[in-house]
């Protein structure tokens, strides 16, 4: 470091061969008999970043692996990471995910039966670091093993339901089950009991639903406590969510806005992304299966009812078409194989209904509704979408695509301009036009009447 005087008014301070250790704030003070003045400048010296720690495999579910690592910030600001993978027995590393903003990531769609290693590099504005040491080896089960694991059960069936609980009232009724508010006799704690009728459901389906939920942990899922069998029913015990369904919760006020709607869809996409990372398709996303609870003053969405959920490891599963096709994807209607992105279609229909109070494909008969779905025949009437942003309409358009392979993933949906605009620093943005809840109330009443006619 040295100073040089260029002229009477200019002083130059130079640092040669600067390193990141020279980063900081520099001050220049000029003093005379009249006083002093000070000027400051901040210097940031960037260098090639250090590599992060060796990645640790936290879990492996289906064909997905969850990686975590620790970044190294001592010499430069890190802007992201690049994950590479290598199949055991080869020397070729290939990019798995080019950009990861944090130090945790799911790697999905790995090939069954293969063994992998992973390594991570740090990125900044200068360059990419050397790669980290490779992770331990992890073998993805074969397709046969994956299917066998999905069907395995150690379900802890209990037979003391009538002794353990007192039924209070019926909360909801569906195709195969009723949900009742119950009181646990030993604690007086109120819970929810999903009672599944034995005459129309076999035990394997109930065990699959219970074991699937037992294996999952996410803030937008409802945990399960116990599973019971009685002479007439299989019963799954869950927490009671007194606020009920999302649409009902919204309709307790005269209006809401797109910020709130986008926030709920963001939560739905987040939990769907988690399920898809675990190779699980829900296959029944609709308003009736979206509940809410208050957590520290925040409204948290809960995705429920895993009756139809399936592990998806190939393109062979055909999901049976049942009544009420409004939220079903074209491949379900046509009887062709479904996939993880079948859920994305349903999220698009839910978004349309939430913003407009209308069902986009509903027609006078079930046949006409199915035809509209297969042809993707819907529109955005100005009467109902005049106050809805173009970003929201584009979000729906991008999702409601007939070909499942052309639909965006949940991760891609989370990066959409609508979600980014309406969920990033929403409190600092001007509030948008209020959406009256009148049409949403009419939607709810129609669905209740439909449910009564079907399940009574």
Buried (B, 14 or more C-beta within 10 A) or exposed (E): EEEEEEEEEEEEEEEEEBEBEEBEEEEEEEEEEEEEEEEEEEEEBBBBBBBBBBBBBEEBBBBBBBBBBEBBEEBBEBEBBBBBBBBEEEEEBEEBBEEBEEBEBBBBEBEBEBBBBBBBBBBBEEEBBEBBEBBEEBBBBBBEEBBEEBEEBEBEBBEEBEEBBEEBEEBBBBBBBBBBBBBBEEEEEEBBBBBBEBEEBEBEBBBBBBBBBBEBEBEBBBEBEBBBBEEEBBBBBBBBBEBBBBBBBBBEEEBBBBBBBBBBBBBBBBBBBBBBBBBBBBBBBBBBBBBBBEEEEEBBBBBBBBBBBBBBBEEEBEBEEEEBBBBBBBBBBBEEBBBBBBBBBBBBBBBBBBBBBBBBBBBEEEEEBBBBBBEBEBEBEEEBBEBBBEBBBEBBEBBBBBEBEEBBBBBBBBEBEBBEBBBEEBEEEEEBEEBEBEBBBEBBEEBEEEBEEEBE
